[in-house]
Amino acid sequence: MTDVNIIGSPDCYEHLENEDTLQQKNDTCAIKAQQLILDAYGIYRTEEELTNLAKEKGWYEENNGTRYEHIGELLNHFGVESQMSMNGNIYDLVGELAQGHQVIAVVDSGELWNGGILESIEDMLPLGGGDHAVIISAVKNPADGKLSVQITDPGTGDVMKSYSEEQFKNAWDDSGNFMVSTIESPPEKPSLDMEYMRSHSFNSVEEYDDSLQAEVQGHDGEAVESGYGMISAYIPDDTVYGSDTEAAESPDSLDYEAETDSFDDGCDTV
């Protein structure tokens, strides 16, 4: 059996289903990617809420999408600091993943999904360009050195689909190797009910904690402390939010200051 080194945070995405990952509109791939990353940091918002916020802030234009320099603004807004870079390579990307950082890459969707002779001609002319944002969930590095890139794709709903290094590189090159990466890695956390979180529009795990404590009021059963300092409570439908019964060590809280990095104008949209 061949040893494979997996670099990244597959645990942030491997639980997702197609319907969790698929973007709602043709031009909201960058918003959906940021939503899924916010989920990993315990910040739960619906795609619709984030789209409305981005539109209000000028980070998203309906029917045109998100300009490169605005990818990451939603992360920064909710306290998950991010940084942009261009002209990188696969080793720069792996370096971010190895630190537990979450990465959005802009790719040529045709190159990623289809490839073939037409895309090769497009590259030679050159035509096209990076038009789609995806999450790089992990990179697999087997003993033979043939890297593969695992992508969680809002455009197809694919979760951690593997692409060869060559195919990914061809698609990523068309954006000038543009990527956005978080500054810090997500804290470890217990399993949460994501639909519950999003439906209640929590800004943070602390708000989720307060809500769970409110759920306990008027119900029998003992509240049990769990990871994040949240409360796992017995409620009528036997649903437990957080750890089942045992106390877990609480990770550091998210107290980043949001910053918006400047970026050269003139970039495309996704």
Summary of the structure (lengths in Angstrom):
residues: 270
radius of gyration: 19.6
end to end distance: 40.2
largest distance: 69.4
contacts: 860
relative contact order: 0.19
helix: 34%
strand: 17%
